[in-house]
Amino acid sequence: MDFMPWKEEYSVGVTLFDEQHKKLIGFLNTLYDEVTAIEESNVLSPTLAGLVEYTQKHFEDEEDNLKLHNFPELSHHINEHKKLTKTVTEFIEELKRGDSLITIQVVNFLIDWVVDHILDTDQKYSEFFQGKEIIGTS
C-alpha cells in the first residue's frame, strides 16, 4: 500500500496535469519506501534524481500552459516553482558534498510541498483551464 495514495481531491480537472501529479506522487512513494528501508542515505538515489527531473518537466508544462492562456496568477505560480527548485537544488548540492542525508524528514517535506501546492496553488487554475487546449506530454 502506498504511503501517499492519490486522492480525488488532488485532481485539478486537467488530464495532463492530473497524470503528471500521479506520477510525482508515485516517485514520492518510492522514495519514501527507499528511505524507510534504510533509515537515511547520503547517496543521490535514482528515484530522487528522477523525481527532480520529472518535476522540472511538469513545471515547464504547467508554466507553458499558464503563459499560453494568460493565467492571471502566472507570476505567483512560477515563484512557487522557483522556491521549491531552489530548495531542492541546494539540498542535492549538500547531498553531493556529503553534507546532508536523505531522511524521512526530507521526504515528508517534499510530500507536504506537493500536496499543499496541488491543493492550493494548482487548484487556482483548475476552473481557469476548463475547455482550453492543454499542450505537453505526460
N, C-alpha and C positions, 0 to 999 in steps of 0.2 A: 504494500500500500504506500502511496506517495505521501511524503511528509506534508507537501503543499499541493493538494488536488486543485484542479481547475474548478471554479465555481461560476455559475451563470452570471452572477453579479459582476464578474470581471469583464464580461462582454461589452464591447464598445459599439456593437452593431455593424462593424465593418469587417467583412470576412477576412481580408488580408491581415489586418492588424490583430484580430482575434486569433488567427492561426499562428502568427508570429509570437503573440503573448503566450500561447500554449507551449510553443517551443522553448521560449525563455524560461517558463516555469519548469519544463522538463529538464533543462540544464541545471536549474537551481536544485531540483530534487536529486539529480545525480550527484551534484557537488555536495549536498547535504549528506547523502549516503556515504560518499567517499570520506568526508571529514569525520563523521561519527564512527566510521570503521577504524580509523587510525588516530583519532583524537585531535591531532594537529599535524601540519606539514609545512615545510619551508620550500616546497617544490611547486613550481607553476604547473599545475596539472593540465592535461589536455582538455579536461572539462571546463576549467576556469578560462583557459585561453579561448576555447570555442564559445563560451558564454560571452566573453568580451567582444569577440569578432562578430557574433550574430547580433549582439545588442547594437553595435555600431551600424550594421546593415539596417536593422529595424529603425533606428533613429533617423537614418538617411531617408528611408521610405516614408516615415511619418512626416518629416520636415519637408520633403519634396511635395507631398500632397497638401500639406498645410499652406505652403507657398503658392502652389498651383491654384488653389481655391481661395486664396486671400483670407485665411483664417485670422480673425481679429486678435487673437491672443498668441500669435505666432512667436513673438519675441520672448514672452514668458515661457512658452513651451520649449523653445530652443535653449533658454537659460537653464531650465531644469535638466535637460540632457547634458549640457556642458558641465554642470556641477557634478553630476554622477560620473561622467567621463573623467573629470579631473581627479576626483576622489579615488576611483578605481585605478587610474594610471599611476597615481602616487603610491598606492598600495602595491601594485605589481612591481614598481621600481624598488620598493623596500624589500619585497619578496626576493627579487633577483639579487639584491645585495646581501641577502641573508639577515636583514634587519626586522623581518616580520614573519609571522606564521599564518597559515590559513587555519582559522579556528572556527568553531561553531558560531562565535560572535560575529565574525566576518560574514559567514553565510547568512545568519539571521539579519544582519544589516542589509545585505543585498535583497533578501526576500521581502523585508519590510519596505525597502525603497520601491521595489517593483510593484507590490500590492498598493502602496499609497499612491504611486504615480498613475497606475491604471485606474484606481477608484476615484481619484481626484482630477489630476491634470488631463488624462486621456478621456475621461467621461465628458469633459467640456467640448470635445469635438464630435462626440457620438451623434448627436442630433444634427450638427452642422453638416456632416458628411452624408446624411441620408439622401439618396437619389443622385449623388455625384459619382463620376467615374474615378476610381482609385487606381493609381499606377504602382507598379512594384512587383516583386516576386517573393513568394514565401520560401 
